[in-house]
């Protein structure tokens, strides 16, 4: 097993250490998809307590081992390939719910708690986490925060960083740092909760999080609008300027709608409230749709929940050798023009997308073709020309070797480098992930 695994075993015990070549799916594929070719780490460590996590990181710091942090590995392959990782450290056994303060609408849980398990516990008390992340059955709280993976509910509730009110994490030297909650002052003046959100495991390993919860609403309905792209764009602007309060509002390629009547772009909106309030908002929305000559379809009960589940499952289907998944951002007013650009540039059966209408943040799923990397370059250039971006999340290794995942401006790269120099001066965590 080698000296690294033996050293880790001496800290955790043999039952909490697995050689990487002995991993089973899906974690084996996740690790292979996250690292540069032929650089499999020595082993995976599974600490069960924050103290064990701190001991492993301190040992790695002392021995100058490079760490690839992960939870269940559902999004481990997102971003640039990690280079030279010596050990994988998983939070999946840090899976306890510490406290659910129902009256305060907060929940504190360890970073390895799965989203699905925690959501089920909260729903039993008629509360919920207002996020709908990719891979909800496997995603962990730590992974969701590390990848800033909020989903469509950001329309009403904001991003995951707006819900994060406390965090504990292990620093590069094995010390445990905390922010939020009862902590009065953040370390070195940094807003650590915002820094850890979207850090992709490069600044430390989160062990515990406190998040805001929300009351479960009585009723929900989804309305799907289809029609000509120009009419969809005009209706979107009208809705955003109105007093309607959808919890989700996504521009979606209509192949993701069942039975779509026309057009290449549709608009999906979900309303949640008391039953009478939902019905009233749906009626007002249908009036706007009629004004813009759009077809509307209303989904209720099981069909409502099934639509959003299927949308996420389709865009984030399991990693394949011929598919890239990207996160893109564009000025909201440019969202429909971007989808029109994609329709003109890409083969009809080679892509699917959704864009959150009020933020311009979205997901593009792209099948491989003869000029796949060139296509990514063209789409990124289009986004950047309108003040946006394209980040490469999942993709075959060959694509990532030719295409930098982030496309970050030099000034932003410099800022990130300075942060990493302060938080991880030895580049111990996820080396190469941010470029």
N, C-alpha and C positions, 0 to 999 in steps of 0.2 A: 504493500500500500504506500510505501514511501514515508519519508521523515515528517512531512507536513501532516499527513493523516495521523501518524502515530502521536505527534505532539498534540494535535487537537483531541485525540482520544484520551490522552492523559488529563485533559481538562474536563471533557464532557462525558467520557465513557464511550465504549465501542458502539453502544446502541444508538447513539446520537450522531454518528459519523458514517457517511456512505461514500465509497470511492465513486468518482464520476462515471467510470465505465460500468458500474453496477446499478446506476440509476434506472428507474422504470419510467414509462410514459405517464403523463405528458411532460414531466420535469426534464427528462433526458433531452427531448427535442427542443425544449425551451432554452436549456443551457447551450446546446449546440448552435441554435439560431442566434444567440446573443454574442458569441465570441468569434474572433478571427479564426480562420481555418487552422486545424492541426494544433490548437493551443488549449486542449481540454484541461481544466483545472484539476488539481490532485483529488479533491473531495468536496463534499457538501457537509457543512456543519449545521445541526439543528438544535440550537440552544433552546431551553424551555423557560428560562427566566431572564429578566433584564441583566441580572448579575452575571449569568453565564454568557450572555451576549457581550457584555463589557469585557469579560475575561478573554474571550476569543479575539476581539478587536485589539485589545492591549497586546496579546501575544503576537498577532499579525503585525502590529506596529513595531514591536521589538525586533521581529525577524524580517521586517521589510517585505512582508507578503502583500500582494495586491488582492483586494477583495471584490467579488461580484455579489452585492446584496440582492436578495429576492424574497418573495413571499411564496405563493404557489407557482409563480413563473408564468402567469397568463399574459403578462405584458413585458416579460424579460427581454424579448427581442426588439423592443421599440428603440429607435434611435440608432446611432452609429455602433458598429461592432466594438466590443470591449477587447482590448489587447493585453495579453500577458497576465491574465487573472490567475492567481495561484490557488485560490480557494473560493468556493461559493458559500455564503452564509445566509441561511433561510430563516425567516420569522414565522414559518407556518405553525410551529409549536408554541409560539407566543399568542395564544388564541383565547384568552379569557376576557369576558366582559367585566370590567372592574366596577362600574356603577352606572345605573340609569336613573338620573334624577328627573322623574316624570314631571314634577311640578315646575322645575326649572327648564324643561325641554332641552336637556343635555344628556349625552351618553359618553362615558369614558371606557375605552376598550384597548386591548393590546393590538399591535400593528398587524399581527397575523390572523386576526379574526376575519373570517370570510364575510363579504358583503351580504350574501344570501342568508347566512345564519343570523347575522345581526339584524337584518331587516325583518326576518321572521319573528324574532323576539320582540322587536319594537312594534310590529303590526298587532301583536297580541295585546298590546296596551293602547292601541289606536293612535300610535305615533309612527313616524317613518323618517328615514334619511332621504332628503330631497335630491337624490342623484340617481342616474340610470347608467352606470358605467358599462364599458365593454366587458364581455365575459363575466356576467354577474354571478354565475354559479361558482367561479373559481377566484375572482378578484378579491384581494385582501384590502383592508383599510389602508395599510401602509402603501401598497402598490397604487391604489387609487389616488392618494395624495401625491405620491412621488411622481406620477405621470399626469397629474392635473386632469383627471378624467371625470368630467361632470356629467355630460350627456344633455339630452334635450330639455330637462327640467331647469336648466340655467335661465330659460326665458322668464320664469317667475321667481326663482329662488336664488339666482346668482351662481357663481362658480364655487367649487369645492373650497377654495381658500377663504371665501366669505363665511363658510360654515365651520371652519377649523378654529377653535378657540383655545386649544391647548395642545402641546406636543412635548414628548420626551424622546431624546435620541442619543445614540452613542457616538461620541466624537472619534476622530482618527486615533487618538491616544488611549481610547478605552474609557474615558470619563463620560459620565451621563450628564447631559445638559437638559434643561427644562425651560419652557416658555409658556406664557398664558396661564389660565387657571388662577391659582393663588400666588403665582410668581409675580412680584411687583415690577421688576425691571428685567428686560431682555439682555442677553449677553452682548457686550460690546456695542450696545446701541442698535443692533440689527433687529428687524422684525422677523424673528426666526420662523414663525408660522408661514409667512409669505415666502420666505427663502426656501423652506423645505418643500413647499408646494411646487411641483414641476421640476424638482432637482434631479430626478432620475437616478437616485442612489449615488450621487457624486459628492454630497456634503456630509454624510453621516448615515447611520442606520436607525430609522424610527422604531421605537419600541412601544410607545403608548400615545393615543390621540384622544382628545376630547372634541366632540362635534355637536353642533346644534341639531336638534330634531324638530319636527313639525307635526301638528295634529293631522290625523288622517281625515280626509274630506268625505262627506256623505255620498257624493255621486260624481261620476265622470262620464264625459262623452268626447268623442273625437270626430272632427269634421275634415273630410278630404276634399280639397278644391282642385279641379283640373280645368284646363283651357289653354288659350294662347299665351305664350310666355309674357308678352307685353301686358296682357290683362292680369296675369298672375302678379307681375311686378307692381302694377298700379293698385291692385287689391291689397297687396302686402303693405304698401305705404299707407293706404287708408286705414287698415287694421291697426298698424303701429301708432297712428295718430289718433285713434279712437280711444274710448274708455273701456274697451274690451280687455279682459285680463286672462288670456290663455296661460296655462302653466307650461305648455310646450308649443312651439311654432316653428316648424321646419320646412324649408324648401327642399323638395325631394324629387329625384328622377322618377318619372311615373311608372317605370317598369317595377318599382317597389310598391305600387298600388295595385291591388287586384281589381280588374275590371275598369281601369282608367279609360275614359272615353276619348280624350284628345290631348294633344300637346306633349312636349317632352319634359315639362316642369310642372310639378304639383305643389300644393301647400297643405301641410297637415297641421292641424291645431287641436290641442286637447284642453278642455275646460274641467276644472274640479271645484266643487263648492257644495252647497245644499242643492237638492234636486231642482227646486224652482229656479234658483239662480243659474244653474247650468242650462236649463231649458231656455231661459230668457236670453242668455248670451248666444246660444246656438241660433236662435231665431234672428237676432240682430246680425250675426255673421252671415246667415243665409241671405239676408236683405242686401248686404254689401256684395256678396257673390253674384246675386241677380243683377245688381247695377253694373257689374263688370262682365256680365254674360259668361259666368263660370258655372260649371256643373258641380253640385255638392252632394256628398254622400256622408251620412251620419252613422257612426259606429257606437253602439252602446254595450254595456255589460261585458261579457267575455270577449266580444269582437273588438272592443276598445282596447283592452289590455293586450290582446293577441297582436294587434297591429304594431304596437310599439315594441313588443318582444321580438316579433318577426323582423322588424326593421333593423334592430340592433344585431340580431343573429345573422342576418344576411350580409350586412356591411362588415361585420367582424367574424365571419366564418373562420374556422380553424386555418392556421397558416398553411399555405400551399407553395409549391415550388414555382408556380407561374403567376403569382398574385402579389401586388404591392398594396399596402394600406397606408394612406397618408392623412395627416391632419393639415387642413388649410385654413387660412384666414383671409378675409377680404372686407373692404368697406361694405356695410350692409346694403347700400344702394347699388353696389356692383355684384351682388350675389347672383341675381338672375342673368345678367350679362356674362358672368363667369360660366354658368351652366350652359348658356347658349354657345359660348366659345368651346367648351368641352364637346358639345354635341356636334359642332362643325369640324373639330380637330380629330376626334377619336371615333373608331368604329362603334356602331350602335350597341353591339353586344359585348364590348370590352370594358365597360365602366359603369359604376353606380355611385351615386353621391347624395349627400344631404348637407344642408347648411342651415344653422340656427339663424332665423331671420333677423333677430334684433342685434346679435353680436357679430354675425358674419363668420363665425367659427364653424368648421364643418369637417366632413370625412369624405375622402375619395377612395374608392376601391377600384383598382386598375389591373386588368389581366395583361399578361405578357404578350408582346408582339415583337416584330423584327427590330423595332427602334424604341424599345421600352425606356431606356435611359434618356434618349433624346426627347421622348414624350414628357418625362418628368421635368427635364430642363425647360421645355417650352411652357408647361403649366406653371412651374415656379416663376418663370420670367413674367408671365401674364399676371400672376398674383402680385408680384413685387411692383409691377408697373402701376398698380392701383393701390399701393400702400399696404399690401398683404404679404403673405408668406405661404410656404409649403414645407412641412416637416415630414420626412420619411419615417414611418413607424415600423411596420413589418414589410419585409421584402426578401427575396432570395439573396444569399450571401454575395453572389456575383454582382447583383445590382448595387448593393451597399459598398462594394469595393470600388465602384465607379462613380458613385453619387453621394456627396456629403449630405448627411441626414437633415441638417438644420438650416443651412443657407443663411447663417447669422451674419449681420452686418459687422464690419471690423470693430466699431465702437462697442457693440454688445459683446463681442468675443472678448475684448479687453476687460470689460466689466466682469464677465463670468470668470475669466482667468484670475482676476484679483480676488474674487470671492473664494475660489478654490484654493488660492494660495493662503488665505486666512484660515479656512476651515479644514483643508486637507493638503498641507504643504508638501507631503511626500507623494501626492497623487496615488493614494492608497485605495480609494473607493472608485470602482467602475472606470479604470483608466481608459481613455479614448472615447468614452460614451458621448461627451460633448465636443469631441473633435480635438 
